[in-house]
Amino acid sequence: MRLRRNPPCSRGGGSQDQLYSVAPTPVVALHRAVAVAEVDGPAVALEIVDTLALDRYHVAHAVRADLLRRLGRRTEAAAEYTLAAEQTGNDVERQFLLRRRDDLSSP
């Protein structure tokens, strides 16, 4: 499992920073990245996500897809939405993720 002991600092982590200090797991770091994206932007959050070894966790792919979408990197985002959809066991979630992916192809 790859995980930086101290992921990039940010004002955006808030309570997620506190949780990460107690439970520095990749999933907590992923949630922290979501909070960071709202304050510091998707590029900073993507740096955090890209350090995490969560290739088999569909939520990580969904988060990465959203960050890439927000950065205008539509092709990469579409690939991540596809991975997330393939990995989830929930049909409703799969449909949502595939819709998000398909929305990338419309102007």
Steps between C-alpha positions, in 0.01 A plus 500: 500500500649831389412798711696806584526544872428872462300575185520855364377747760201712433247725663225280359538184705329624819348214695645258245848616608411412858367159398809437285725574798323224696433257215744562213344252259469538123120525524520783754757672278257465208224669701746770601581558133131561428494771768827649373354522147227731624743748655826465311371371169498172309868511402615493863252224580611296199857510631375336819284242321786403271712399801243249625506129426126455452487351150238243602273750680238635262443815705863603444445475124178700527675773701791507257256518207323798652827681568620438145165621365531819702847550354368461145679169445193333352660196336676398820185570701295275271745214549482541878118507498509176298734336752282612790188366327667166431609462862180589682253229591210744518290531183365845585849629569626340178228675299585833665872461425435405138268800461774726636741346250256541213435864597866569426440443130236773477614862460 
